[in-house]
């Protein structure tokens, strides 16, 4: 994964916020997913193409987290979202 690669939401994913959680369904796979916490911020950022570096900037600006740890955690989270086809590289 390159920190400069841009990612965005997969257009085939339907999402709605329910209380403090985002509930998503993949129309392709027919699966349901839920994310909360920082995942909500990341999903909001991915309305437009963003790099992992840009996502880290957004999280560090809003949360008290060390940049290196944030970058490591977000890289894994982005990889998981890609593997589930919830987001895609552009």
N, CA, C and O of each residue as an XYZ file, in Angstrom:
360
protein
N       0.851     -1.178      0.000
C       0.000      0.000      0.000
C       0.894      1.238      0.000
O       1.813      1.361      0.810
N       0.614      2.122     -0.896
C       1.330      3.391     -1.004
C       0.529      4.469     -0.280
O      -0.679      4.587     -0.483
N       1.200      5.257      0.565
C       0.513      6.296      1.336
C      -0.124      7.362      0.445
O      -0.998      8.105      0.893
N       0.309      7.438     -0.807
C      -0.209      8.455     -1.735
C      -1.362      7.945     -2.600
O      -2.023      8.734     -3.275
N      -1.608      6.627     -2.585
C      -2.737      6.072     -3.336
C      -4.026      6.690     -2.819
O      -4.211      6.833     -1.610
N      -4.908      7.052     -3.725
C      -6.184      7.646     -3.344
C      -7.254      6.565     -3.253
O      -7.319      5.652     -4.077
N      -8.091      6.695     -2.227
C      -9.186      5.756     -2.004
C     -10.490      6.536     -1.910
O     -10.508      7.709     -1.537
N     -11.578      5.859     -2.256
C     -12.905      6.454     -2.113
C     -13.894      5.336     -1.809
O     -13.588      4.152     -1.952
N     -15.081      5.741     -1.390
C     -16.135      4.777     -1.115
C     -16.512      4.035     -2.404
O     -16.499      4.614     -3.490
N     -16.837      2.780     -2.270
C     -17.354      2.016     -3.392
C     -18.802      2.463     -3.605
O     -19.595      2.458     -2.663
N     -19.143      2.840     -4.813
C     -20.484      3.358     -5.121
C     -21.575      2.313     -4.909
O     -22.747      2.671     -4.794
N     -21.220      1.030     -4.856
C     -22.205     -0.030     -4.652
C     -22.525     -0.287     -3.179
O     -23.306     -1.183     -2.858
N     -21.925      0.494     -2.292
C     -22.157      0.328     -0.857
C     -23.177      1.360     -0.394
O     -23.014      2.561     -0.612
N     -24.223      0.871      0.244
C     -25.217      1.756      0.854
C     -24.883      1.892      2.327
O     -24.568      0.904      2.991
N     -24.951      3.119      2.841
C     -24.583      3.357      4.236
C     -25.559      4.328      4.889
O     -26.071      5.246      4.248
N     -25.805      4.104      6.178
C     -26.656      5.001      6.957
C     -26.151      5.012      8.391
O     -25.768      3.975      8.932
N     -26.153      6.183      8.997
C     -25.727      6.282     10.383
C     -26.914      5.973     11.284
O     -27.997      6.536     11.122
N     -26.696      5.074     12.233
C     -27.692      4.693     13.224
C     -27.046      4.902     14.588
O     -26.155      4.154     14.989
N     -27.509      5.932     15.293
C     -26.909      6.328     16.558
C     -25.421      6.625     16.335
O     -25.077      7.494     15.534
N     -24.541      5.907     17.041
C     -23.104      6.165     16.940
C     -22.394      5.175     16.034
O     -21.178      5.003     16.121
N     -23.154      4.524     15.164
C     -22.571      3.516     14.290
C     -23.010      3.764     12.846
O     -24.109      4.255     12.587
N     -22.131      3.414     11.924
C     -22.461      3.461     10.510
C     -22.752      2.035     10.070
O     -21.921      1.142     10.236
N     -23.927      1.832      9.514
C     -24.329      0.516      9.023
C     -24.237      0.553      7.507
O     -24.782      1.448      6.861
N     -23.545     -0.426      6.951
C     -23.321     -0.466      5.506
C     -23.735     -1.816      4.961
O     -23.676     -2.831      5.655
N     -24.150     -1.810      3.716
C     -24.421     -3.063      3.021
C     -23.762     -3.008      1.652
O     -23.838     -2.004      0.944
N     -23.130     -4.087      1.304
C     -22.514     -4.225     -0.010
C     -23.541     -4.847     -0.934
O     -23.952     -5.990     -0.733
N     -23.957     -4.102     -1.944
C     -24.945     -4.619     -2.885
C     -24.377     -5.782     -3.700
O     -25.120     -6.676     -4.105
N     -23.056     -5.774     -3.942
C     -22.423     -6.851     -4.704
C     -22.411     -8.158     -3.915
O     -22.783     -9.214     -4.427
N     -21.979     -8.064     -2.664
C     -21.799     -9.271     -1.861
C     -23.029     -9.617     -1.030
O     -23.188    -10.760     -0.602
N     -23.901     -8.633     -0.798
C     -25.066     -8.862      0.035
C     -24.737     -8.957      1.516
O     -25.515     -9.513      2.291
N     -23.597     -8.420      1.911
C     -23.161     -8.457      3.307
C     -23.429     -7.140      4.007
O     -23.481     -6.083      3.378
N     -23.602     -7.221      5.331
C     -23.796     -6.034      6.155
C     -22.570     -5.830      7.030
O     -21.949     -6.790      7.488
N     -22.230     -4.555      7.257
C     -21.078     -4.195      8.073
C     -21.457     -3.023      8.974
O     -22.386     -2.273      8.675
N     -20.736     -2.875     10.068
C     -20.938     -1.735     10.949
C     -19.600     -1.211     11.432
O     -18.700     -1.986     11.757
N     -19.473      0.102     11.479
C     -18.268      0.721     12.028
C     -18.680      1.870     12.936
O     -19.748      2.459     12.769
N     -17.838      2.173     13.878
C     -18.093      3.273     14.794
C     -16.810      4.009     15.089
O     -15.775      3.738     14.479
N     -16.872      4.937     16.021
C     -15.694      5.679     16.450
C     -15.002      6.405     15.319
O     -15.634      7.102     14.526
N     -13.694      6.232     15.256
C     -12.888      6.903     14.242
C     -13.280      6.444     12.837
O     -13.096      7.177     11.866
N     -13.819      5.234     12.735
C     -14.276      4.742     11.441
C     -15.304      5.653     10.789
O     -15.347      5.776      9.565
N     -16.141      6.297     11.619
C     -17.124      7.249     11.091
C     -16.436      8.439     10.443
O     -16.842      8.889      9.372
N     -15.396      8.949     11.092
C     -14.638     10.071     10.533
C     -13.983      9.661      9.220
O     -14.030     10.401      8.238
N     -13.378      8.491      9.207
C     -12.698      8.012      8.004
C     -13.702      7.847      6.864
O     -13.434      8.265      5.738
N     -14.852      7.241      7.148
C     -15.863      7.053      6.112
C     -16.317      8.405      5.559
O     -16.485      8.559      4.349
N     -16.512      9.368      6.433
C     -16.899     10.702      5.985
C     -15.850     11.318      5.076
O     -16.189     11.947      4.073
N     -14.592     11.143      5.413
C     -13.505     11.673      4.594
C     -13.467     11.020      3.216
O     -13.084     11.655      2.233
N     -13.863      9.763      3.148
C     -13.782      9.019      1.891
C     -14.930      9.317      0.931
O     -15.075      8.636     -0.084
N     -15.742     10.318      1.236
C     -16.746     10.780      0.279
C     -16.044     11.349     -0.954
O     -16.591     11.349     -2.057
N     -14.829     11.829     -0.741
C     -13.955     12.322     -1.810
C     -12.690     11.471     -1.789
O     -12.318     10.959     -0.733
N     -12.022     11.308     -2.928
C     -10.776     10.526     -2.921
C      -9.752     11.102     -1.942
O      -9.474     12.302     -1.952
N      -9.205     10.246     -1.114
C      -8.221     10.633     -0.102
C      -7.113      9.591     -0.029
O      -7.336      8.403     -0.261
N      -5.917     10.062      0.300
C      -4.796      9.157      0.560
C      -4.802      8.776      2.037
O      -5.467      9.419      2.848
N      -4.060      7.731      2.379
C      -3.931      7.353      3.780
C      -3.318      8.512      4.561
O      -3.719      8.766      5.696
N      -2.354      9.219      3.974
C      -1.752     10.383      4.643
C      -2.810     11.435      4.969
O      -2.795     12.017      6.053
N      -3.723     11.679      4.036
C      -4.788     12.660      4.282
C      -5.741     12.176      5.378
O      -6.219     12.972      6.186
N      -6.012     10.886      5.401
C      -6.854     10.334      6.456
C      -6.179     10.464      7.814
O      -6.824     10.795      8.808
N      -4.878     10.201      7.850
C      -4.122     10.364      9.097
C      -4.193     11.816      9.562
O      -4.411     12.074     10.745
N      -4.011     12.762      8.645
C      -4.102     14.187      8.998
C      -5.445     14.503      9.646
O      -5.500     15.217     10.647
N      -6.526     13.974      9.078
C      -7.863     14.245      9.601
C      -8.046     13.657     10.998
O      -8.613     14.308     11.876
N      -7.576     12.448     11.205
C      -7.735     11.802     12.507
C      -6.879     12.502     13.567
O      -7.351     12.768     14.672
N      -5.627     12.798     13.228
C      -4.729     13.466     14.183
C      -5.265     14.843     14.561
O      -5.069     15.296     15.689
N      -5.939     15.512     13.629
C      -6.507     16.837     13.910
C      -7.674     16.753     14.897
O      -7.911     17.693     15.655
N      -8.400     15.639     14.892
C      -9.594     15.509     15.731
C      -9.408     14.674     16.991
O     -10.210     14.777     17.919
N      -8.359     13.842     17.043
C      -8.169     12.929     18.159
C      -6.753     13.072     18.721
O      -5.817     13.431     18.007
N      -6.625     12.787     19.997
C      -5.324     12.818     20.655
C      -4.653     11.461     20.434
O      -4.772     10.549     21.253
N      -3.948     11.353     19.310
C      -3.311     10.100     18.935
C      -1.957     10.414     18.310
O      -1.806     11.411     17.605
N      -0.974      9.555     18.574
C       0.363      9.721     18.011
C       0.305      9.396     16.516
O      -0.290      8.398     16.112
N       0.919     10.238     15.718
C       0.829     10.130     14.258
C       1.294      8.766     13.728
O       0.629      8.186     12.870
N       2.402      8.257     14.217
C       2.927      6.979     13.736
C       1.975      5.827     14.019
O       1.741      4.984     13.153
N       1.429      5.789     15.220
C       0.469      4.742     15.574
C      -0.801      4.875     14.746
O      -1.363      3.879     14.290
N      -1.250      6.119     14.554
C      -2.438      6.383     13.747
C      -2.224      5.899     12.311
O      -3.099      5.251     11.736
N      -1.073      6.209     11.740
C      -0.775      5.808     10.361
C      -0.778      4.290     10.229
O      -1.305      3.753      9.255
N      -0.199      3.603     11.192
C      -0.156      2.144     11.173
C      -1.562      1.557     11.274
O      -1.927      0.661     10.512
N      -2.349      2.074     12.227
C      -3.710      1.573     12.414
C      -4.584      1.849     11.201
O      -5.348      0.984     10.773
N      -4.476      3.051     10.646
C      -5.297      3.410      9.488
C      -4.921      2.607      8.248
O      -5.792      2.251      7.454
N      -3.644      2.319      8.073
C      -3.224      1.505      6.931
C      -3.910      0.144      6.994
O      -4.398     -0.354      5.979
N      -3.948     -0.456      8.180
C      -4.627     -1.743      8.341
C      -6.119     -1.643      8.112
O      -6.720     -2.520      7.492
N      -6.721     -0.564      8.616
C      -8.162     -0.355      8.447
C      -8.513     -0.171      6.973
O      -9.485     -0.748      6.483
N      -7.721      0.631      6.272
C      -7.953      0.854      4.838
C      -7.792     -0.459      4.070
O      -8.590     -0.753      3.181
N      -6.780     -1.240      4.399
C      -6.591     -2.538      3.740
C      -7.800     -3.436      3.950
O      -8.229     -4.131      3.028
N      -8.349     -3.425      5.162
C      -9.525     -4.243      5.443
C     -10.731     -3.757      4.642
O     -11.468     -4.568      4.080
N     -10.938     -2.436      4.584
C     -12.050     -1.893      3.805
C     -11.918     -2.247      2.322
O     -12.909     -2.553      1.660
N     -10.688     -2.202      1.810
C     -10.450     -2.582      0.410
C     -10.757     -4.067      0.214
O     -11.415     -4.439     -0.758
N     -10.289     -4.909      1.122
C     -10.505     -6.354      0.976
C     -11.985     -6.711      1.029
O     -12.398     -7.718      0.454
N     -12.792     -5.897      1.714
C     -14.239     -6.120      1.794
C     -14.995     -5.424      0.659
O     -16.222     -5.495      0.588
N     -14.259     -4.757     -0.219
C     -14.837     -3.992     -1.344
C     -15.749     -2.871     -0.888
O     -16.686     -2.503     -1.596
N     -15.481     -2.321      0.299
C     -16.249     -1.182      0.767
C     -15.674      0.120      0.240
O     -16.393      1.104      0.070
N     -14.363      0.118     -0.019
C     -13.712      1.252     -0.664
C     -12.852      0.732     -1.797
O     -12.580     -0.465     -1.885
N     -12.427      1.634     -2.661
C     -11.602      1.241     -3.813
C     -10.553      2.293     -4.060
O     -10.729      3.454     -3.691
N      -9.461      1.893     -4.683
C      -8.442      2.853     -5.075
C      -8.871      3.497     -6.389
O      -9.572      2.890     -7.199
N      -8.434      4.738     -6.580
C      -8.788      5.459     -7.806
C      -7.544      5.852     -8.561
O      -7.635      6.468     -9.623
